[in-house]
Amino acid sequence: MTPWGVTLITKKLNSGSFQFLDLFLWACTSVLALSVRPLWEPDEARYAEIAREMVSTGDWLAPHLNGVLYFEKPPLQYWISALSIECFGPNDWAPRIPLVIAIGLCIWSSRKITQLINPSSGSWPSLALLSSLMGFTMSQILTLDALFTSFLMMSLAFFLESEAGGKAGSRLPLMAVWAFLGLAFLTKGPVALVLFAGLLFCYGLIYIGGLSSLQFVRKVVKWEGVLLFIVIVFPWFWKINQVYPGHSYFFFIYENFIRYTTHEHARQGSDIWIIDKSYFLLFLLAGLIPWTRFTLVGLWEMKPTLMSRKPLSADDPDHLRRLLFVFSLWVLVFFSLSGSKLPPYIYPVLLPLLLLVTSHESSESAPLKQTYIGSELILIGIVLLGYLSLKFSDAPSFYLAFLLLLVFVVAGLFLRFAYRPPTKILATALFLPMVGLLLSFHVLSDYIAPQSVKKWVVQSPLDTEWLSFGTYFQGITYYSQKPCRVIAGTGELRFGKDRLSPEKAALQFYEKPSQIDQALADTQRLAPGAPIRMIAKAKIWKLVPKTLQDQWIIIDQNQDINLLLAPRNLSGAALRPR
C-alpha cells in the first residue's frame, strides 16, 4: 500500500463532523433546493408530467406523455415521482423526490468507498462532487441520470466491499451489487449492465491478462445475484411487451442499439470527428471545475500505481483505486464512441474519479492544489458575474444575485491565498459558492423565463385550451393538467402518436407550421367558448406566413425565445390569475 500523507483534503475530522457535513451537503443540495424554482423545460417538465399522468390515469404500467405512449425509458423513476405526486400533489417539488434519493445514495456510496480506500478522506469526495459544476448541476435538475448514477455507484461500492472482503467475505455485498444493477436497469436500461460488465472485462485485460481475467469476472457472476437481478427487471419488461407488442424492439433496438451506433437522433457532439470523440472529455474537464487541475495533478501523482501491472491483494486499497480508475476510463470511452451524446451521460465518471484523487495526496503538492481550486473558483465567478451583467442587469434582484455570485470570487481568493486553513473553514469555502448559485436561481427565477412555462399556464383561466407551437412544451400539460395540441413539434411523441387512431392523431398533432389555422379551428369546435392560448418558439413563429400570424396577438414573451399568444378574435385583455 502506498503511504499517502494526510494533508489538505485528507485532514482528519472526527466522525461526528463527517456525519454533519454529509447531512449538510444532502440538505442544501436536495431537500432545501426542491422548490426554489419551477420545473424547467424540457427534461424536468417531461419526467414530472409522465409521473403525473400515471397518477391521473391510474395506469402505472405504461408511461404516457401528453396522453400518448412514451417508451423511451423504463419506469422506476416515474414510479417514485408518481408516488410522491400521489402523496403531495402535482407541485414543483414532489416530482423531484428522486433527486433527494439520488444525492443521498451518492453520499452514502462515497462514504462506503472511502472507508475501504482511505477512511480519513471522510466527506471530501462528496463535497468535491457536489461543489463541482457538473455535480451541482446534476443534483438540481430532474433527469434520469442522477438516479441512474446513484444506483450504479451503490453497485460499485458493494462490489469494492466484496473485493476487499476476499474469499472469506459475505455474499451479501454481491447480492447488493446485483440488486442495485437491477434498479439502475429499471431506471435507464441495459447501459447499466454494459458499464458494469465493461469494468470487469477491462480490469481483467489491463491488470490480469489472459484467461485468468475470466476468473475475475466469475467472482461476480453468481447465480443467486443474477436471479435477484432478473426478479427485479424481468416482470415489467415482460408485462409491457405482452400488453404492447413491439415495446422490446423499440426500446432495446431502436432506443439503445441504434441510438448508440448511429446518428439517428441527431445528437452527435459535432460533425467534426475529432471534436465529436472529444466531446465528453471536454465536458468532463469543464464539469470538474473547480476540481479540474486538482484531479489532473492527482492522477499524475498516482501514475506509478495505475500504470503498474504488479499483482495486488484484493484488500489492498491500491487494487480498489485501480478499479475506480478503470471504471472512470471505461465509462468515458464507452460514451465517447456513442453516436448519441448529451452532457449528463458522463455523470457516472465524476464520483469514482473524485474518490480516486481525494483519497490521497502528497505533502508537497497539497498547498498548491488548494490554490488550483481557488483560481478556478475565481474564474467561474468572473464568468457568472459577466453573464449576469449582460443578461439580467435590468432585473430588480440583480444586485442581490450579484452579491450571491460574488461569493465565488471571495471564496476563490480565500483559497488562493490562505495557507492551510482549518478544515471546517476550508469545507465551507468550497461549498458556499454553490449555495450562492442555488439562491441566485431563486431570486432570478422570474427572469430565467425561457426555462419554464409555469407563469403563463398558472395565470391563465382553468378552462384554457392550450396549443404548443414549434416544439412540445412539456410544462403546459403538467401545470394545466391536461393534454395540449402540438403544432410542428411532434418530436419524441412520434412513437405514441403513431399508435393513436388516425382520427385522434389528426386532432392532437399537426406536423406543418401552416396547419396552425386547422389546429385553432379544431380547438374552437371541440371546446366552444373556452379561452385559447398558444406558446410558440419565437424563431419558428417568424417562419409562419404573415397572414397566419395576423390571426394571433402576442400577449407576452420572454427574451425573444418563447411567445405567449392568443387568437385575435378571442384574445381578451390579458392573463387572468386562477
C-alpha positions in Angstrom: 0.0 0.0 0.0 1.3 3.4 -0.9 1.8 5.6 2.2 -0.1 8.7 1.2 0.1 11.6 3.6 -2.7 13.3 5.4 -2.7 16.9 4.1 -5.1 19.3 2.5 -8.1 17.1 1.6 -7.4 14.2 3.9 -7.2 16.2 7.1 -8.9 14.1 9.8 -12.2 15.1 11.2 -14.0 13.3 13.9 -16.9 11.0 13.0 -19.5 13.5 14.2 -18.1 16.2 11.9 -18.2 13.9 8.9 -21.8 13.0 9.6 -22.8 16.6 10.0 -21.0 17.5 6.7 -22.8 14.7 4.9 -26.1 15.8 6.3 -25.4 19.4 5.4 -24.5 18.5 1.8 -27.6 16.4 1.4 -29.9 19.0 2.9 -28.5 22.0 0.9 -28.3 20.4 -2.5 -31.6 18.4 -2.4 -34.1 19.0 0.4 -33.8 22.8 0.6 -33.5 23.1 -3.2 -36.6 21.2 -4.2 -38.9 24.2 -4.8 -36.7 27.2 -5.3 -37.7 27.4 -9.0 -40.4 26.0 -11.3 -39.9 22.9 -13.4 -37.5 23.6 -16.3 -38.1 22.7 -20.0 -37.7 20.1 -21.3 -36.3 17.4 -19.0 -37.8 18.3 -15.7 -41.3 19.1 -17.0 -41.2 15.8 -19.1 -40.3 13.5 -16.3 -42.7 15.3 -13.9 -45.6 15.0 -16.5 -45.1 11.3 -17.1 -45.4 10.7 -13.4 -48.4 13.0 -13.1 -50.2 11.1 -15.9 -49.5 7.8 -14.1 -51.4 9.2 -11.1 -54.2 10.8 -13.1 -54.9 7.9 -15.4 -54.2 5.1 -12.9 -52.0 3.4 -15.5 -48.8 2.6 -13.7 -47.6 0.1 -16.3 -47.2 2.1 -19.4 -45.6 5.6 -19.3 -47.6 8.3 -21.1 -46.7 11.8 -22.1 -49.2 14.3 -23.4 -51.7 11.5 -23.4 -49.8 9.2 -25.7 -47.5 6.2 -25.0 -43.9 7.1 -24.2 -41.5 4.1 -24.1 -38.1 5.8 -24.3 -37.1 4.7 -20.8 -38.1 2.2 -18.1 -40.5 3.3 -15.3 -38.6 3.2 -12.0 -38.0 7.0 -11.7 -41.6 7.7 -12.9 -43.0 5.4 -10.2 -41.0 7.2 -7.5 -42.1 10.6 -8.7 -45.7 9.4 -9.1 -45.8 8.1 -5.6 -44.6 11.5 -4.4 -47.2 13.3 -6.5 -49.9 10.9 -5.2 -48.9 11.9 -1.6 -48.2 15.6 -2.0 -49.9 16.7 -5.2 -48.6 18.0 -8.6 -46.4 20.8 -7.3 -42.9 21.9 -8.2 -41.1 19.7 -5.7 -43.0 16.4 -5.5 -41.6 15.0 -8.8 -38.1 16.0 -7.7 -38.0 13.4 -4.9 -35.8 11.1 -7.0 -33.1 13.8 -6.7 -33.2 13.6 -2.9 -32.8 9.8 -3.1 -30.0 10.1 -5.7 -27.9 12.6 -3.8 -28.3 10.6 -0.6 -27.2 7.4 -2.3 -24.2 9.1 -3.9 -23.1 10.4 -0.5 -23.7 7.0 1.1 -21.7 5.2 -1.6 -18.9 7.7 -1.4 -18.6 7.2 2.4 -18.7 3.4 1.9 -15.9 3.5 -0.6 -13.7 6.0 1.4 -13.9 3.6 4.3 -12.2 1.0 2.1 -9.5 3.0 0.4 -8.7 5.8 3.0 -11.1 6.4 5.9 -9.5 9.7 6.7 -10.9 11.1 3.4 -14.4 11.2 5.1 -16.8 13.5 3.3 -14.3 15.1 1.0 -15.2 13.1 -2.1 -18.9 14.0 -1.6 -18.0 17.6 -1.1 -15.9 17.6 -4.3 -18.8 16.0 -6.2 -21.4 18.5 -5.1 -19.2 21.6 -5.3 -18.2 20.7 -8.9 -20.1 22.4 -11.7 -21.4 19.1 -13.2 -22.1 17.5 -9.8 -24.0 20.5 -8.5 -26.0 20.9 -11.8 -27.0 17.2 -11.8 -28.1 17.5 -8.2 -30.5 20.3 -9.2 -32.1 19.3 -12.5 -34.5 16.3 -12.6 -33.2 13.9 -15.2 -32.9 10.1 -15.2 -29.1 10.3 -15.0 -28.8 11.3 -11.3 -30.9 8.4 -10.0 -29.3 6.0 -12.5 -25.8 7.1 -11.4 -26.6 6.8 -7.7 -27.7 3.1 -8.2 -24.6 2.5 -10.3 -22.4 4.0 -7.5 -24.1 1.8 -4.9 -23.3 -1.3 -7.1 -19.7 -0.1 -7.4 -19.5 0.5 -3.6 -20.8 -3.0 -2.7 -18.5 -4.6 -5.4 -15.5 -2.9 -3.8 -16.6 -4.1 -0.4 -16.9 -7.6 -1.8 -13.4 -7.4 -3.3 -11.9 -6.1 0.0 -13.6 -8.9 1.9 -11.8 -11.5 -0.2 -12.9 -15.2 -0.3 -13.8 -15.1 3.3 -16.2 -12.2 2.8 -20.0 -12.4 2.9 -22.0 -12.9 -0.3 -24.4 -10.2 0.8 -22.4 -7.4 -0.9 -22.6 -9.3 -4.2 -26.3 -9.7 -3.8 -26.5 -5.9 -3.2 -24.4 -5.4 -6.4 -27.0 -7.2 -8.5 -29.9 -5.6 -6.7 -28.7 -2.0 -7.5 -27.8 -3.0 -11.0 -31.4 -4.2 -11.4 -32.6 -0.8 -10.1 -30.2 1.0 -12.5 -31.5 -1.2 -15.4 -35.1 -0.3 -14.4 -34.2 3.4 -14.5 -32.3 3.7 -17.7 -32.0 0.3 -19.4 -29.2 -2.1 -20.5 -26.4 0.6 -20.3 -26.2 -0.3 -16.5 -25.0 -3.8 -17.3 -22.8 -2.6 -20.1 -20.9 -0.2 -17.8 -20.5 -2.7 -15.0 -19.5 -5.6 -17.3 -17.1 -3.3 -19.0 -15.4 -2.6 -15.7 -14.8 -6.3 -15.0 -13.5 -7.1 -18.5 -11.3 -4.1 -18.9 -9.8 -4.5 -15.4 -9.1 -8.2 -16.2 -7.5 -7.4 -19.5 -5.4 -4.5 -18.2 -4.1 -5.8 -14.9 -4.5 -9.6 -15.1 -4.4 -10.6 -18.7 -5.0 -13.9 -20.4 -7.7 -16.5 -19.3 -7.0 -15.5 -15.7 -9.1 -12.4 -16.3 -12.2 -14.5 -16.7 -11.7 -15.7 -13.1 -12.1 -12.1 -12.1 -15.5 -11.9 -13.9 -16.7 -15.2 -12.5 -16.2 -13.9 -8.9 -19.1 -11.5 -9.5 -21.4 -13.6 -11.7 -23.1 -15.7 -9.0 -26.4 -17.5 -9.7 -28.3 -16.0 -6.8 -27.2 -12.5 -7.8 -28.3 -13.0 -11.4 -31.6 -14.4 -10.2 -32.2 -11.4 -8.0 -31.4 -9.1 -11.0 -34.0 -11.0 -13.1 -36.6 -10.8 -10.4 -36.2 -7.0 -10.3 -36.0 -6.4 -14.0 -37.9 -9.0 -15.9 -41.6 -8.7 -14.7 -42.1 -5.1 -16.0 -40.4 -5.7 -19.4 -42.3 -9.0 -19.9 -45.7 -7.4 -19.0 -45.3 -4.3 -21.0 -44.3 -6.3 -24.1 -47.4 -8.5 -23.6 -49.7 -5.6 -23.4 -48.0 -3.5 -26.0 -46.3 -5.9 -28.5 -43.2 -4.2 -30.1 -42.1 -2.5 -27.0 -38.9 -4.7 -26.7 -37.8 -3.9 -30.3 -38.5 -0.1 -29.9 -36.7 0.1 -26.5 -33.8 -2.3 -26.8 -33.0 -2.0 -30.6 -34.2 1.5 -31.6 -33.7 3.5 -28.3 -30.5 1.8 -27.3 -28.6 -0.1 -30.0 -29.5 2.2 -33.0 -29.1 5.3 -30.8 -25.6 4.2 -29.8 -24.4 3.1 -33.2 -25.9 5.8 -35.4 -26.7 9.5 -35.6 -30.4 8.6 -35.8 -31.4 11.1 -33.1 -29.0 13.8 -34.4 -27.3 14.1 -31.0 -23.7 13.8 -32.1 -21.3 16.1 -30.3 -20.1 17.6 -33.6 -20.0 16.8 -37.3 -16.2 17.0 -37.0 -14.9 13.5 -36.0 -12.2 14.6 -33.6 -14.4 17.1 -31.7 -17.2 14.5 -31.6 -15.0 11.9 -30.0 -13.5 14.5 -27.6 -17.0 15.8 -26.6 -17.3 14.1 -23.3 -13.6 14.6 -22.3 -14.1 18.4 -22.8 -17.4 18.3 -20.8 -15.7 16.3 -18.1 -12.9 18.8 -17.7 -15.3 21.7 -17.6 -17.7 19.8 -15.3 -15.0 19.1 -12.8 -14.3 22.8 -12.2 -13.1 23.9 -9.6 -11.5 20.5 -9.2 -10.2 20.1 -12.7 -6.5 20.8 -12.2 -6.6 19.1 -8.7 -7.9 16.0 -10.5 -5.3 16.1 -13.2 -2.4 16.5 -10.8 -3.9 13.8 -8.6 -4.0 11.3 -11.5 -0.4 12.2 -12.4 0.7 11.5 -8.8 -1.0 8.1 -9.0 0.6 7.2 -12.3 3.1 4.7 -10.8 0.2 2.8 -9.1 -2.2 3.0 -12.0 0.3 2.1 -14.7 1.9 -0.7 -12.9 0.7 -4.3 -13.5 2.1 -5.6 -10.3 -0.4 -8.0 -8.7 -2.1 -6.7 -5.7 -4.1 -8.4 -3.0 -7.9 -8.0 -3.1 -7.9 -5.9 0.1 -5.1 -3.6 -1.0 -6.5 0.0 -1.3 -4.4 0.4 -4.5 -6.3 -2.5 -6.1 -9.5 -0.7 -5.3 -8.1 2.5 -6.6 -7.3 0.7 -9.9 -10.9 -0.4 -10.1 -12.1 3.1 -9.7 -9.7 4.3 -12.4 -10.7 1.6 -14.9 -14.4 2.3 -14.3 -14.0 6.0 -14.9 -11.9 5.4 -18.0 -14.3 2.8 -19.4 -17.4 5.0 -19.0 -15.6 7.9 -20.7 -14.5 5.7 -23.6 -17.9 3.9 -24.0 -19.9 7.1 -24.2 -17.3 8.9 -26.4 -17.8 6.2 -29.0 -21.5 6.6 -29.0 -23.4 8.2 -31.9 -25.7 10.0 -29.4 -24.3 12.4 -26.9 -25.8 14.5 -24.2 -23.8 16.0 -21.3 -25.5 14.2 -18.4 -24.4 10.8 -19.9 -20.9 11.3 -18.5 -22.1 11.9 -14.9 -21.2 8.3 -13.7 -17.5 9.2 -14.3 -17.4 12.1 -11.7 -17.7 10.4 -8.3 -15.2 7.5 -9.0 -12.7 10.0 -10.3 -13.0 12.3 -7.3 -12.9 9.4 -4.9 -9.7 8.4 -6.6 -7.9 11.7 -6.4 -9.2 12.8 -2.9 -8.2 9.5 -1.3 -4.5 10.5 -1.3 -2.2 13.4 -1.5 1.5 14.1 -1.3 2.6 16.7 1.3 4.4 18.6 -1.3 1.5 19.2 -3.7 -1.3 19.8 -1.1 -0.9 23.6 -0.7 -0.5 24.1 -4.4 -3.7 22.1 -5.1 -5.6 24.5 -2.8 -4.5 27.4 -5.0 -5.7 25.5 -8.1 -9.2 25.2 -6.6 -9.2 28.9 -5.6 -8.1 30.0 -9.1 -10.8 28.0 -10.8 -13.5 29.4 -8.4 -12.4 32.9 -9.3 -12.6 32.1 -13.0 -16.2 30.7 -12.5 -17.1 33.8 -10.5 -15.9 36.2 -13.2 -17.8 34.2 -15.9 -21.0 34.1 -13.9 -20.9 37.8 -12.9 -20.2 38.7 -16.5 -23.2 36.7 -17.8 -25.4 38.1 -15.1 -24.5 41.6 -16.0 -25.1 41.0 -19.7 -28.4 39.2 -19.4 -30.1 40.3 -16.2 -28.8 43.8 -15.4 -32.4 45.2 -15.6 -33.8 42.7 -13.1 -34.9 44.2 -9.7 -33.0 41.4 -7.9 -29.8 42.0 -10.0 -27.7 43.4 -7.1 -28.8 40.6 -4.7 -27.9 38.0 -7.3 -24.6 39.8 -8.0 -23.7 39.6 -4.3 -24.6 35.9 -4.2 -22.4 35.1 -7.1 -19.6 37.3 -5.8 -19.2 34.5 -3.2 -17.3 32.5 -5.9 -14.7 35.2 -6.2 -14.4 35.8 -2.4 -14.1 32.0 -1.7 -11.6 31.7 -4.6 -9.4 34.5 -3.2 -9.5 32.9 0.2 -8.4 29.5 -1.0 -5.8 31.1 -3.3 -4.0 32.9 -0.5 -4.9 31.2 2.8 -2.2 28.9 4.0 -3.6 25.6 5.4 -6.8 27.0 6.8 -8.8 25.0 9.4 -10.6 22.0 7.8 -14.1 23.2 8.6 -13.4 26.6 7.2 -11.9 25.0 4.1 -15.0 22.9 3.6 -17.2 26.0 4.0 -15.2 27.9 1.4 -15.5 25.1 -1.1 -19.3 24.6 -0.8 -20.6 28.2 0.0 -20.3 29.3 -3.7 -22.7 26.6 -4.8 -25.2 27.7 -2.1 -24.9 31.2 -3.6 -25.5 29.8 -7.0 -28.6 28.0 -5.7 -30.0 31.1 -4.1 -29.3 33.1 -7.2 -31.6 30.7 -9.1 -34.3 31.5 -6.6 -34.0 35.3 -6.8 -33.8 35.2 -10.6 -36.5 32.6 -11.1 -38.9 35.0 -12.7 -36.2 36.1 -15.2 -34.9 32.7 -16.3 -38.3 32.6 -18.1 -37.3 30.5 -21.2 -36.6 27.5 -18.9 -40.2 27.3 -17.6 -43.8 28.0 -18.8 -45.3 27.8 -15.4 -46.1 31.5 -15.0 -48.1 31.7 -18.2 -50.0 28.5 -17.6 -51.0 29.1 -13.9 -52.0 32.7 -14.7 -54.5 31.6 -17.4 -58.1 30.5 -16.7 -58.5 26.9 -15.6 -60.6 26.0 -18.7 -57.9 27.3 -21.1 -57.3 25.1 -24.2 -53.5 25.0 -25.0 -51.6 24.8 -28.2 -47.8 24.2 -28.4 -46.1 25.5 -31.5 -42.6 24.7 -32.8 -41.9 22.2 -30.1 -43.8 20.3 -27.4 -43.6 22.5 -24.2 -43.8 19.8 -21.6 -44.8 22.1 -18.8 -48.1 23.0 -20.4 -49.5 19.6 -19.7 -48.0 19.4 -16.2 -49.3 22.8 -15.0 -52.6 22.7 -16.9 -53.1 19.0 -16.0 -54.5 18.2 -19.4 -53.1 17.4 -22.9 -52.3 20.1 -25.4 -52.4 20.2 -29.2 -48.9 20.1 -30.8 -48.1 22.0 -34.0 -44.8 21.4 -35.8 -43.2 19.8 -32.8 -44.2 16.1 -32.5 -40.5 15.0 -32.0 -40.2 12.5 -29.2 -44.0 12.0 -29.1 -44.0 10.3 -32.6 -43.9 6.8 -31.2 -47.0 7.4 -29.2 -48.7 9.4 -31.9 -48.2 6.6 -34.4 -50.2 4.3 -32.1 -53.2 6.5 -31.9 -56.1 6.1 -34.4 -55.7 8.4 -37.4 -58.7 10.4 -36.4 -57.4 11.0 -32.8 -53.9 11.8 -34.0 -55.2 14.3 -36.5 -56.9 16.2 -33.7 -53.8 16.4 -31.4 -50.8 16.6 -33.7 -50.2 18.9 -36.6 -47.0 18.3 -38.5 -46.7 21.5 -40.5 -46.5 25.1 -39.2 -49.1 26.1 -41.8 -51.6 23.8 -40.0 -52.0 26.4 -37.2 -55.3 27.6 -38.6 -56.6 24.0 -38.7 -55.5 23.4 -35.0 -57.3 26.6 -34.0 -60.5 25.6 -35.8 -60.4 22.1 -34.2 -59.9 23.6 -30.8 -62.8 26.1 -31.2 -65.1 23.4 -32.5 -64.3 20.9 -29.7 -64.2 23.4 -26.8 -66.6 26.2 -27.8 -66.3 29.3 -25.7 -63.1 28.2 -23.9 -60.1 30.6 -23.8 -57.3 29.6 -26.1 -53.6 30.2 -25.6 -50.6 29.1 -27.6 -46.9 29.0 -26.5 -44.6 29.2 -29.5 -40.9 29.1 -30.3 -40.2 32.6 -31.5 -37.6 31.6 -34.2 -40.1 29.2 -35.7 -43.1 31.6 -35.4 -41.1 34.0 -37.5 -41.3 31.5 -40.4 -45.1 31.4 -40.3 -46.8 33.4 -43.2 -47.8 36.9 -42.2 -51.5 36.1 -43.0 -51.5 33.4 -40.3 -49.5 35.5 -37.8 -52.1 38.2 -38.1 -54.8 35.8 -36.7 -52.9 35.9 -33.3 -51.7 38.6 -31.0 -48.7 38.3 -28.7 -49.7 38.6 -25.0 -46.3 38.1 -23.5 -42.8 37.0 -24.5 -39.5 36.2 -22.8 -36.1 37.2 -24.1 -37.4 36.7 -27.7 -37.2 33.0 -27.2 -40.8 31.9 -26.4 -44.1 33.7 -27.1 -47.5 33.5 -25.5 -50.2 34.2 -28.0 -54.0 34.2 -28.2 -56.4 34.2 -31.2 -57.1 37.8 -32.2 -60.9 37.4 -32.0 -60.7 35.6 -28.6 -57.7 37.2 -27.0 -59.2 39.0 -24.0 -57.4 41.8 -22.3 -54.6 39.9 -20.6 -53.7 37.0 -18.5 -56.2 36.4 -15.7 -54.9 34.7 -12.5 -56.6 31.5 -11.5 
